[in-house]
Amino acid sequence: MQLPSPTARDWSRHSQQAQVVVTVVVVIGALYFAKPAIVPLLFAAFLAMLLSPAVAQLRRVGARRGAAAGIVVLSLVAVMVLGFNATWQPARAWLDEAPQTMRTLERKLRPVTGFIAKVESVSEQAERVTDPGAAKSVAAAPAKATEKKSTIASTQEWLIGIVTTLVVTFFLLAAGPSLLVKIEGALAPRTRSIRLLRLVATISSDLSRYFATVTLINVALGIATAATMYWLGMPNPLLWGVVAFVLNYVPYAGPAMTLVLLTVVALVSFDGLGRPLAVAGCYLFLTTIEGQIVQPILVGRRLDVSPLLLILCLWFGGWLWGIAGVALAVPLLVTAKALGLGLDATESVATESDADGTAPLQVFNG
């Protein structure tokens, strides 16, 4: 029996699938190697969309767009500098004491590490029994010397990225919707440009409300963490409040990292296990109240995303861009969902306005 030969339609479908795979691989590779150029622009676009309502509020009281953008960006820089100054000394002190801290932690956790070593020894013996033909020893391959970036070069890269992000954010805020009109107006009719402005306004409004609420929740969590650590006698409670505030922007991974840091510091700072367990338990209680009660009530479900999808995005962002990718994973995912909701909203509004023969409403000032 002769098998049927593939038709031209089958070849076309396979060719399209191969093109999609190749395109995805090329795009991921380009994003990976273009990290120094893309990451600051993404941060700037996100900040501009997030801070645009503040610029609009200043414009309503009579400020020019450029001056309003400058005030907002300078206020952001001032908050960053104040937070850095408040946490620099205690953070540097902990970094300087890191070797001594690790030795103390190793001494206190010696029973646990000894138990783990025994389990690993039993596992290796069982592997040798089940696989007697395995080589007893494997020569270690010589490691290639890799050239590492110096501290100065790494600091310069971070400074360039931060300055680029702030400068681009200022120009995006100062240009406002006129920049979108110029870009879109050259490619599409006026009606489509207005729909684009409406879409940007919808996304900006959703993101601003969402992240403003999340920021207030994180501030409350940071204050509660600092007060709890002070009550429990933890050193530098203000530092741990700031750490809880910042890392809570990264779901799951951020609170878990804060919990590990607090537990390690408590183990080093106190004798016995009572106080470290109290520190870990109190922080778990605070994050449980925040994540299971406060945030669902105040944030709602409009921009909520699947936990599995969120974890996958955090993993992919960390693999692609490291810490910057983890920080951008949540904003990009929430923006994507807001974009989908905004497209539905603008399409429905545009359909109604076209049916009525009325002009679309102005969504931005200026």
VOPANU-142997 format. One record per residue (C-alpha): residue number from 1; x, y, z. Coordinates in steps of 0.2 Angstrom, whole numbers, plus 5000, padded with zeros to 4 digits. Layout:
REM residues N
NODE, NUM, X, Y, Z .
...
END
This chain:
REM residues 366
NODE, 1, 5000, 5000, 5000 .
NODE, 2, 5007, 5017, 4995 .
NODE, 3, 5007, 5031, 5007 .
NODE, 4, 4999, 5047, 5001 .
NODE, 5, 5012, 5060, 4996 .
NODE, 6, 5012, 5077, 5005 .
NODE, 7, 5002, 5090, 4996 .
NODE, 8, 5007, 5108, 4993 .
NODE, 9, 4996, 5114, 5007 .
NODE, 10, 5005, 5103, 5019 .
NODE, 11, 5022, 5109, 5014 .
NODE, 12, 5015, 5127, 5015 .
NODE, 13, 5009, 5124, 5033 .
NODE, 14, 5025, 5116, 5038 .
NODE, 15, 5035, 5130, 5031 .
NODE, 16, 5025, 5143, 5040 .
NODE, 17, 5027, 5133, 5057 .
NODE, 18, 5046, 5133, 5053 .
NODE, 19, 5046, 5151, 5050 .
NODE, 20, 5037, 5155, 5066 .
NODE, 21, 5050, 5144, 5076 .
NODE, 22, 5065, 5153, 5068 .
NODE, 23, 5057, 5170, 5071 .
NODE, 24, 5054, 5166, 5089 .
NODE, 25, 5072, 5160, 5091 .
NODE, 26, 5079, 5175, 5082 .
NODE, 27, 5069, 5187, 5093 .
NODE, 28, 5074, 5179, 5109 .
NODE, 29, 5092, 5179, 5104 .
NODE, 30, 5091, 5198, 5099 .
NODE, 31, 5083, 5202, 5116 .
NODE, 32, 5096, 5192, 5125 .
NODE, 33, 5111, 5201, 5117 .
NODE, 34, 5102, 5218, 5116 .
NODE, 35, 5099, 5219, 5135 .
NODE, 36, 5110, 5235, 5138 .
NODE, 37, 5100, 5244, 5125 .
NODE, 38, 5082, 5237, 5128 .
NODE, 39, 5081, 5236, 5147 .
NODE, 40, 5083, 5255, 5150 .
NODE, 41, 5070, 5259, 5137 .
NODE, 42, 5057, 5247, 5144 .
NODE, 43, 5060, 5254, 5161 .
NODE, 44, 5058, 5271, 5154 .
NODE, 45, 5042, 5267, 5144 .
NODE, 46, 5034, 5259, 5160 .
NODE, 47, 5039, 5273, 5171 .
NODE, 48, 5032, 5286, 5159 .
NODE, 49, 5016, 5277, 5157 .
NODE, 50, 5015, 5275, 5176 .
NODE, 51, 5019, 5293, 5180 .
NODE, 52, 5009, 5301, 5166 .
NODE, 53, 4994, 5304, 5178 .
NODE, 54, 5005, 5314, 5189 .
NODE, 55, 5010, 5325, 5175 .
NODE, 56, 4992, 5327, 5170 .
NODE, 57, 4988, 5333, 5188 .
NODE, 58, 5002, 5346, 5187 .
NODE, 59, 4996, 5352, 5170 .
NODE, 60, 4978, 5355, 5177 .
NODE, 61, 4985, 5367, 5190 .
NODE, 62, 4994, 5377, 5176 .
NODE, 63, 5011, 5369, 5174 .
NODE, 64, 5019, 5367, 5157 .
NODE, 65, 5021, 5349, 5151 .
NODE, 66, 5040, 5350, 5151 .
NODE, 67, 5041, 5358, 5168 .
NODE, 68, 5028, 5345, 5175 .
NODE, 69, 5039, 5331, 5168 .
NODE, 70, 5054, 5338, 5176 .
NODE, 71, 5046, 5340, 5193 .
NODE, 72, 5039, 5322, 5192 .
NODE, 73, 5056, 5315, 5187 .
NODE, 74, 5066, 5325, 5200 .
NODE, 75, 5053, 5319, 5214 .
NODE, 76, 5057, 5301, 5208 .
NODE, 77, 5075, 5304, 5210 .
NODE, 78, 5074, 5312, 5227 .
NODE, 79, 5064, 5297, 5233 .
NODE, 80, 5077, 5286, 5227 .
NODE, 81, 5091, 5296, 5234 .
NODE, 82, 5082, 5297, 5251 .
NODE, 83, 5079, 5278, 5251 .
NODE, 84, 5097, 5274, 5247 .
NODE, 85, 5104, 5286, 5260 .
NODE, 86, 5093, 5278, 5273 .
NODE, 87, 5099, 5260, 5270 .
NODE, 88, 5116, 5262, 5263 .
NODE, 89, 5126, 5262, 5280 .
NODE, 90, 5117, 5247, 5288 .
NODE, 91, 5118, 5237, 5271 .
NODE, 92, 5136, 5241, 5270 .
NODE, 93, 5139, 5236, 5287 .
NODE, 94, 5131, 5219, 5284 .
NODE, 95, 5141, 5216, 5268 .
NODE, 96, 5157, 5220, 5277 .
NODE, 97, 5152, 5207, 5291 .
NODE, 98, 5147, 5194, 5278 .
NODE, 99, 5162, 5182, 5280 .
NODE, 100, 5160, 5182, 5299 .
NODE, 101, 5141, 5180, 5297 .
NODE, 102, 5143, 5165, 5286 .
NODE, 103, 5155, 5157, 5298 .
NODE, 104, 5143, 5160, 5313 .
NODE, 105, 5129, 5153, 5302 .
NODE, 106, 5139, 5138, 5297 .
NODE, 107, 5143, 5134, 5316 .
NODE, 108, 5125, 5136, 5321 .
NODE, 109, 5118, 5125, 5307 .
NODE, 110, 5132, 5112, 5308 .
NODE, 111, 5119, 5098, 5315 .
NODE, 112, 5108, 5101, 5299 .
NODE, 113, 5123, 5101, 5287 .
NODE, 114, 5130, 5085, 5295 .
NODE, 115, 5113, 5077, 5293 .
NODE, 116, 5113, 5082, 5275 .
NODE, 117, 5130, 5076, 5272 .
NODE, 118, 5126, 5059, 5279 .
NODE, 119, 5111, 5058, 5267 .
NODE, 120, 5122, 5062, 5252 .
NODE, 121, 5134, 5049, 5258 .
NODE, 122, 5121, 5035, 5259 .
NODE, 123, 5114, 5041, 5242 .
NODE, 124, 5131, 5039, 5234 .
NODE, 125, 5134, 5022, 5241 .
NODE, 126, 5117, 5016, 5235 .
NODE, 127, 5122, 5023, 5218 .
NODE, 128, 5138, 5013, 5218 .
NODE, 129, 5129, 4997, 5223 .
NODE, 130, 5116, 4998, 5209 .
NODE, 131, 5129, 5003, 5196 .
NODE, 132, 5145, 4994, 5199 .
NODE, 133, 5152, 4997, 5182 .
NODE, 134, 5152, 5016, 5185 .
NODE, 135, 5169, 5024, 5186 .
NODE, 136, 5175, 5027, 5203 .
NODE, 137, 5183, 5043, 5200 .
NODE, 138, 5181, 5056, 5186 .
NODE, 139, 5195, 5068, 5182 .
NODE, 140, 5189, 5085, 5183 .
NODE, 141, 5191, 5095, 5167 .
NODE, 142, 5202, 5110, 5169 .
NODE, 143, 5191, 5126, 5171 .
NODE, 144, 5194, 5139, 5158 .
NODE, 145, 5199, 5156, 5164 .
NODE, 146, 5184, 5168, 5162 .
NODE, 147, 5187, 5186, 5162 .
NODE, 148, 5176, 5195, 5174 .
NODE, 149, 5170, 5213, 5174 .
NODE, 150, 5178, 5224, 5186 .
NODE, 151, 5168, 5232, 5200 .
NODE, 152, 5171, 5249, 5191 .
NODE, 153, 5164, 5243, 5174 .
NODE, 154, 5149, 5235, 5182 .
NODE, 155, 5145, 5251, 5192 .
NODE, 156, 5147, 5261, 5176 .
NODE, 157, 5135, 5250, 5167 .
NODE, 158, 5122, 5252, 5181 .
NODE, 159, 5124, 5271, 5181 .
NODE, 160, 5123, 5272, 5163 .
NODE, 161, 5107, 5262, 5163 .
NODE, 162, 5099, 5272, 5177 .
NODE, 163, 5103, 5289, 5169 .
NODE, 164, 5097, 5283, 5152 .
NODE, 165, 5081, 5277, 5160 .
NODE, 166, 5078, 5294, 5169 .
NODE, 167, 5082, 5304, 5153 .
NODE, 168, 5071, 5294, 5142 .
NODE, 169, 5057, 5295, 5155 .
NODE, 170, 5058, 5314, 5155 .
NODE, 171, 5057, 5315, 5137 .
NODE, 172, 5043, 5303, 5135 .
NODE, 173, 5033, 5313, 5149 .
NODE, 174, 5038, 5330, 5141 .
NODE, 175, 5032, 5324, 5124 .
NODE, 176, 5016, 5317, 5130 .
NODE, 177, 5003, 5310, 5117 .
NODE, 178, 5010, 5322, 5104 .
NODE, 179, 5024, 5309, 5101 .
NODE, 180, 5012, 5296, 5098 .
NODE, 181, 5002, 5307, 5086 .
NODE, 182, 5017, 5311, 5076 .
NODE, 183, 5023, 5292, 5075 .
NODE, 184, 5005, 5286, 5071 .
NODE, 185, 5000, 5300, 5060 .
NODE, 186, 5013, 5297, 5048 .
NODE, 187, 5007, 5279, 5046 .
NODE, 188, 4988, 5279, 5048 .
NODE, 189, 4973, 5291, 5047 .
NODE, 190, 4968, 5303, 5061 .
NODE, 191, 4955, 5291, 5067 .
NODE, 192, 4967, 5277, 5071 .
NODE, 193, 4979, 5289, 5080 .
NODE, 194, 4965, 5295, 5091 .
NODE, 195, 4961, 5276, 5095 .
NODE, 196, 4979, 5274, 5099 .
NODE, 197, 4978, 5288, 5111 .
NODE, 198, 4963, 5281, 5119 .
NODE, 199, 4971, 5264, 5121 .
NODE, 200, 4987, 5272, 5129 .
NODE, 201, 4975, 5282, 5141 .
NODE, 202, 4966, 5266, 5146 .
NODE, 203, 4982, 5256, 5149 .
NODE, 204, 4990, 5271, 5158 .
NODE, 205, 4975, 5273, 5169 .
NODE, 206, 4974, 5254, 5173 .
NODE, 207, 4992, 5253, 5177 .
NODE, 208, 4993, 5269, 5188 .
NODE, 209, 4978, 5263, 5199 .
NODE, 210, 4985, 5245, 5200 .
NODE, 211, 5003, 5250, 5204 .
NODE, 212, 4998, 5265, 5215 .
NODE, 213, 4988, 5253, 5226 .
NODE, 214, 5002, 5240, 5226 .
NODE, 215, 5014, 5253, 5231 .
NODE, 216, 5003, 5259, 5246 .
NODE, 217, 5001, 5240, 5251 .
NODE, 218, 5020, 5238, 5250 .
NODE, 219, 5023, 5254, 5260 .
NODE, 220, 5011, 5247, 5274 .
NODE, 221, 5020, 5230, 5273 .
NODE, 222, 5037, 5239, 5275 .
NODE, 223, 5031, 5249, 5290 .
NODE, 224, 5024, 5234, 5298 .
NODE, 225, 5039, 5223, 5295 .
NODE, 226, 5051, 5237, 5302 .
NODE, 227, 5040, 5239, 5317 .
NODE, 228, 5039, 5220, 5320 .
NODE, 229, 5058, 5218, 5318 .
NODE, 230, 5060, 5232, 5330 .
NODE, 231, 5049, 5224, 5343 .
NODE, 232, 5058, 5207, 5341 .
NODE, 233, 5075, 5216, 5344 .
NODE, 234, 5082, 5213, 5326 .
NODE, 235, 5096, 5224, 5321 .
NODE, 236, 5093, 5238, 5309 .
NODE, 237, 5074, 5236, 5308 .
NODE, 238, 5073, 5251, 5295 .
NODE, 239, 5083, 5241, 5283 .
NODE, 240, 5072, 5226, 5284 .
NODE, 241, 5057, 5237, 5281 .
NODE, 242, 5064, 5244, 5265 .
NODE, 243, 5069, 5227, 5259 .
NODE, 244, 5052, 5220, 5262 .
NODE, 245, 5044, 5235, 5253 .
NODE, 246, 5056, 5234, 5238 .
NODE, 247, 5056, 5215, 5236 .
NODE, 248, 5037, 5213, 5238 .
NODE, 249, 5035, 5220, 5220 .
NODE, 250, 5041, 5203, 5214 .
NODE, 251, 5027, 5191, 5218 .
NODE, 252, 5032, 5175, 5227 .
NODE, 253, 5051, 5176, 5224 .
NODE, 254, 5053, 5193, 5233 .
NODE, 255, 5044, 5188, 5249 .
NODE, 256, 5053, 5172, 5249 .
NODE, 257, 5070, 5180, 5248 .
NODE, 258, 5065, 5193, 5262 .
NODE, 259, 5060, 5178, 5273 .
NODE, 260, 5077, 5169, 5269 .
NODE, 261, 5087, 5185, 5273 .
NODE, 262, 5077, 5188, 5289 .
NODE, 263, 5079, 5170, 5295 .
NODE, 264, 5098, 5170, 5292 .
NODE, 265, 5101, 5187, 5301 .
NODE, 266, 5090, 5181, 5315 .
NODE, 267, 5100, 5165, 5317 .
NODE, 268, 5116, 5174, 5317 .
NODE, 269, 5110, 5188, 5329 .
NODE, 270, 5101, 5178, 5342 .
NODE, 271, 5106, 5162, 5352 .
NODE, 272, 5094, 5147, 5351 .
NODE, 273, 5080, 5145, 5339 .
NODE, 274, 5066, 5154, 5348 .
NODE, 275, 5069, 5171, 5342 .
NODE, 276, 5073, 5166, 5323 .
NODE, 277, 5057, 5156, 5323 .
NODE, 278, 5047, 5171, 5329 .
NODE, 279, 5055, 5182, 5316 .
NODE, 280, 5051, 5170, 5302 .
NODE, 281, 5033, 5167, 5309 .
NODE, 282, 5029, 5185, 5311 .
NODE, 283, 5035, 5190, 5293 .
NODE, 284, 5025, 5175, 5286 .
NODE, 285, 5010, 5181, 5295 .
NODE, 286, 5012, 5199, 5288 .
NODE, 287, 5014, 5192, 5270 .
NODE, 288, 4999, 5180, 5272 .
NODE, 289, 4988, 5194, 5278 .
NODE, 290, 4995, 5206, 5264 .
NODE, 291, 4993, 5193, 5250 .
NODE, 292, 4977, 5184, 5254 .
NODE, 293, 4967, 5197, 5262 .
NODE, 294, 4973, 5215, 5259 .
NODE, 295, 4978, 5214, 5241 .
NODE, 296, 4963, 5205, 5234 .
NODE, 297, 4951, 5217, 5242 .
NODE, 298, 4960, 5233, 5237 .
NODE, 299, 4968, 5228, 5220 .
NODE, 300, 4954, 5217, 5214 .
NODE, 301, 4954, 5204, 5200 .
NODE, 302, 4954, 5216, 5185 .
NODE, 303, 4973, 5215, 5182 .
NODE, 304, 4976, 5199, 5191 .
NODE, 305, 4986, 5186, 5182 .
NODE, 306, 4988, 5167, 5184 .
NODE, 307, 5001, 5162, 5197 .
NODE, 308, 5008, 5148, 5185 .
NODE, 309, 5010, 5161, 5171 .
NODE, 310, 5018, 5173, 5183 .
NODE, 311, 5031, 5161, 5189 .
NODE, 312, 5035, 5156, 5171 .
NODE, 313, 5037, 5174, 5167 .
NODE, 314, 5048, 5177, 5182 .
NODE, 315, 5059, 5162, 5177 .
NODE, 316, 5060, 5167, 5159 .
NODE, 317, 5064, 5185, 5163 .
NODE, 318, 5078, 5180, 5175 .
NODE, 319, 5085, 5168, 5162 .
NODE, 320, 5084, 5182, 5149 .
NODE, 321, 5090, 5198, 5158 .
NODE, 322, 5094, 5192, 5175 .
NODE, 323, 5088, 5204, 5189 .
NODE, 324, 5082, 5217, 5177 .
NODE, 325, 5071, 5203, 5169 .
NODE, 326, 5064, 5198, 5185 .
NODE, 327, 5060, 5216, 5189 .
NODE, 328, 5052, 5219, 5172 .
NODE, 329, 5042, 5202, 5172 .
NODE, 330, 5027, 5208, 5182 .
NODE, 331, 5025, 5226, 5174 .
NODE, 332, 5026, 5218, 5156 .
NODE, 333, 5014, 5204, 5161 .
NODE, 334, 5002, 5217, 5169 .
NODE, 335, 5004, 5228, 5154 .
NODE, 336, 5000, 5214, 5142 .
NODE, 337, 4984, 5211, 5151 .
NODE, 338, 4979, 5229, 5152 .
NODE, 339, 4983, 5230, 5133 .
NODE, 340, 4971, 5216, 5130 .
NODE, 341, 4957, 5224, 5141 .
NODE, 342, 4961, 5241, 5133 .
NODE, 343, 4959, 5234, 5115 .
NODE, 344, 4942, 5227, 5120 .
NODE, 345, 4937, 5244, 5128 .
NODE, 346, 4943, 5255, 5113 .
NODE, 347, 4936, 5244, 5100 .
NODE, 348, 4919, 5244, 5108 .
NODE, 349, 4919, 5263, 5111 .
NODE, 350, 4926, 5266, 5093 .
NODE, 351, 4912, 5255, 5086 .
NODE, 352, 4898, 5265, 5096 .
NODE, 353, 4906, 5282, 5091 .
NODE, 354, 4907, 5277, 5073 .
NODE, 355, 4889, 5270, 5073 .
NODE, 356, 4883, 5287, 5081 .
NODE, 357, 4893, 5297, 5069 .
NODE, 358, 4901, 5307, 5083 .
NODE, 359, 4919, 5311, 5085 .
NODE, 360, 4930, 5301, 5098 .
NODE, 361, 4933, 5310, 5115 .
NODE, 362, 4949, 5318, 5119 .
NODE, 363, 4958, 5307, 5131 .
NODE, 364, 4974, 5317, 5135 .
NODE, 365, 4977, 5336, 5138 .
NODE, 366, 4990, 5343, 5126 .
END
